[in-house]
Amino acid sequence: MTDGRSARIWSLIAAQAARHGGRVSAADACEAAVAAVDVTGAWLIAANGEQAGHLMRVTDQASELLAELQLTLGEGPGPDAAASGGPVLASDLDEMEAVRRWPAFAPAARQAGAAAIFAFPLQLGAIRTGVMSLYRVRSGPLSAFQLGDALIFADTATLLLLDAQDQTAGGAAGSAGGPAGSAGAGPGGQPADLTRHRAEIDQATGMLTEQLGVGIAEAFIRLRAHAYAHDRRLSDLARDIVARRLRLLPDPDPREDGQA
């Protein structure tokens, strides 16, 4: 039964890859899960351990916004799944439990069009590679069958991400003979536009370490805080910093307060 289900899900992922003529990737698992699990959309974040990670795949604009909201706010089903190592199933974001748990994210997610979000950590033993999240525009839990499928999609995405990392480490990404249609894709099937999205946030964070005189972790916190305080997309803010249209200022030294 389990072997048959795994084979069915693998065939769905392979069929998704065949549509674009590329090598099977974790991104294909994310795409194929939408129809199979009967959700509205999905996104995939690759990360090491409990780090914030990088957006690898989105299936629609709402998915991109939901992923970026969690990254900016630092809360939501995805971060909780990454931290706990277990699925986080929020079947109704209007429920008081969800609002208490994610006071900033839950109302923002509802405004973005999501009524339910289901997040699955991508992990193999102690190795954590990211989170796959699914959302619906209507509230309600996944059925037992849908949940079982979602877990297998997540397990398969984990193996494909690890395989992509191994290929990259071994120089396979630069080998000649890649499959047709795969040009421009990053590790794990990351599209070129999301690769730029990742690069801009990384570059902006690096620039802030120099501008603010802080470490990389603090710089990323400041980037997120500024985006949240000014109600801006993290990617838009990063783009302005990289283009030098915006410069964040260091915090004033509290020792100077009250001095003549």
C-alpha positions in Angstrom: 0.0 0.0 0.0 2.7 2.5 1.0 5.0 1.4 -1.8 2.1 1.8 -4.3 1.3 5.3 -2.9 5.0 6.3 -3.1 5.2 5.1 -6.7 2.0 7.0 -7.6 3.4 10.2 -6.1 6.8 9.8 -7.7 5.0 9.3 -11.1 3.2 12.6 -10.6 6.4 14.4 -9.8 8.1 12.9 -12.8 5.2 14.0 -15.0 5.5 17.5 -13.7 9.3 17.5 -14.6 8.4 16.2 -18.0 6.2 19.2 -18.7 9.2 21.5 -18.6 11.7 19.0 -20.0 14.1 19.2 -17.0 15.7 17.0 -14.4 13.3 16.0 -11.6 13.7 18.4 -8.7 12.3 19.3 -5.4 10.5 22.2 -7.1 8.5 19.6 -9.1 7.4 17.9 -5.9 6.1 21.2 -4.7 4.2 21.9 -8.0 2.7 18.4 -8.2 1.5 18.4 -4.6 -1.0 21.2 -5.3 -3.4 19.2 -7.5 -2.7 15.9 -5.7 -3.5 17.2 -2.2 -6.3 19.5 -3.5 -4.9 22.8 -2.2 -4.7 26.2 -3.8 -1.0 26.7 -3.9 2.4 25.8 -2.4 5.9 27.1 -1.8 9.2 25.5 -1.0 11.9 27.0 1.2 15.4 25.5 1.4 17.3 26.1 4.6 20.1 24.7 6.8 18.7 23.7 10.2 16.4 26.4 11.7 17.8 29.3 9.6 15.3 31.5 7.8 16.2 29.9 4.4 15.6 30.9 0.8 12.5 30.7 -1.3 13.0 27.9 -3.9 9.6 27.6 -5.6 6.2 29.3 -5.5 3.2 28.2 -7.5 1.3 31.5 -7.6 1.6 35.1 -6.4 -0.2 34.4 -3.1 2.3 31.7 -2.3 5.2 34.1 -2.8 3.5 36.7 -0.6 2.7 34.2 2.1 6.3 32.9 2.1 7.7 36.4 2.3 5.4 37.4 5.1 6.7 34.6 7.2 10.3 35.5 6.4 9.6 39.1 7.3 7.6 38.6 10.4 9.6 35.6 11.7 6.4 33.7 12.6 3.9 31.4 11.0 3.4 27.6 10.3 6.6 27.4 8.3 9.0 28.8 10.9 7.3 26.6 13.6 7.6 23.5 11.4 11.3 24.2 10.8 11.9 24.7 14.6 9.9 21.7 15.8 10.8 19.2 13.1 7.1 18.2 12.7 4.1 19.2 10.6 2.2 22.3 11.5 -1.4 22.2 10.3 -3.4 25.4 10.6 -6.7 24.5 9.2 -8.4 27.8 10.0 -6.4 31.0 10.4 -9.4 32.8 11.7 -9.5 30.7 14.9 -8.3 32.3 18.1 -5.6 29.7 18.6 -4.0 30.7 15.2 -4.3 34.4 16.0 -2.8 34.0 19.4 0.0 31.8 18.0 0.8 34.1 15.1 -0.6 37.6 16.0 1.1 39.4 13.1 1.1 36.6 10.5 -2.4 35.2 10.8 -4.3 38.4 9.9 -1.8 39.2 7.2 -2.2 35.7 5.7 -6.0 36.1 5.7 -5.6 39.4 3.9 -3.4 37.7 1.3 -6.2 35.2 0.7 -5.1 32.1 2.7 -7.7 30.5 5.0 -5.6 27.4 5.9 -1.8 26.6 5.7 -0.1 23.2 6.2 3.6 23.2 6.7 5.9 20.2 6.4 9.6 20.2 7.5 11.9 18.7 4.9 14.2 16.5 7.0 16.0 13.2 6.9 17.1 12.1 10.4 18.9 15.0 11.9 19.4 16.7 8.5 16.9 19.6 7.9 16.8 21.0 4.4 13.8 23.3 4.5 10.0 23.4 4.6 7.2 22.8 2.1 4.0 24.7 2.7 0.6 24.3 1.2 -2.3 26.8 1.4 -6.0 26.8 0.7 -8.4 29.7 0.2 -11.0 27.9 2.2 -10.7 26.7 5.8 -10.8 23.0 6.8 -8.4 20.2 7.6 -6.7 17.9 5.2 -8.3 14.5 5.0 -6.3 11.5 6.3 -5.5 10.5 2.7 -4.5 14.0 1.7 -2.2 14.3 4.7 -0.6 11.0 3.9 0.1 12.2 0.3 1.5 15.6 1.6 3.9 13.8 3.9 5.2 11.6 1.0 5.6 14.7 -1.2 7.6 16.3 1.5 9.8 13.3 2.0 10.4 13.1 -1.7 11.2 16.8 -1.9 13.8 16.3 0.9 15.6 13.5 -1.0 15.6 15.6 -4.2 17.0 18.7 -2.4 19.7 16.6 -0.8 20.5 15.1 -4.2 20.7 18.5 -5.8 23.1 19.7 -3.0 25.3 16.7 -3.6 25.3 17.4 -7.4 26.2 21.0 -6.8 29.0 20.1 -4.4 30.4 17.6 -6.9 30.4 20.2 -9.7 27.5 18.5 -11.5 25.7 21.8 -12.0 28.5 23.0 -14.3 28.8 19.8 -16.4 27.9 19.9 -20.0 25.1 17.5 -20.9 22.3 18.9 -18.6 18.8 18.1 -19.7 17.0 20.3 -22.2 14.9 23.0 -20.6 16.9 23.1 -17.4 19.0 26.2 -18.3 18.7 29.0 -15.8 17.4 26.9 -13.0 19.3 26.9 -9.7 19.8 24.0 -7.2 16.7 22.0 -6.6 15.0 23.5 -9.6 15.0 27.1 -8.4 13.8 29.4 -11.2 16.0 32.3 -12.3 13.7 34.9 -10.9 13.8 33.4 -7.4 17.5 33.0 -7.7 17.7 36.8 -8.2 15.3 37.2 -5.3 17.7 35.2 -3.0 20.8 37.0 -4.3 19.3 40.5 -3.7 18.3 39.7 -0.1 21.8 38.2 0.6 23.5 41.2 -1.0 21.4 43.7 0.9 22.1 41.9 4.1 25.8 41.9 3.4 25.7 45.7 2.6 23.9 46.3 5.9 26.7 44.7 7.9 29.0 47.5 6.6 26.4 50.3 6.9 25.3 49.4 10.4 28.5 47.9 11.7 26.8 44.7 12.8 27.1 40.9 12.1 25.2 39.1 9.4 22.4 37.8 11.7 21.7 41.3 13.2 21.8 42.8 9.7 19.1 40.4 8.5 17.0 41.2 11.6 17.3 44.9 10.9 16.3 44.3 7.2 13.2 42.3 8.4 12.3 44.9 11.0 12.5 47.8 8.5 10.3 45.9 6.0 7.7 45.2 8.7 7.8 48.7 10.2 7.3 50.3 6.7 4.8 47.7 5.4 7.1 46.7 2.5 8.0 43.5 0.8 11.3 42.2 1.9 12.4 41.7 -1.7 11.5 45.2 -2.7 13.4 46.7 0.3 16.4 44.6 -0.5 16.3 45.7 -4.2 16.3 49.4 -3.1 19.3 48.8 -0.7 21.3 47.0 -3.4 20.5 49.8 -5.9 21.6 52.3 -3.2 18.2 54.1 -3.3 17.9 53.5 0.4 20.5 53.4 3.2 19.6 52.3 6.8 21.3 54.2 9.6 22.9 52.7 12.7 21.0 53.0 16.0 22.1 56.0 18.1 24.6 55.1 20.8 22.6 55.2 24.1 25.7 56.4 25.9 25.4 59.7 24.1 21.8 60.4 25.3 21.7 63.5 27.6 25.3 64.4 26.8 26.1 68.0 26.1 
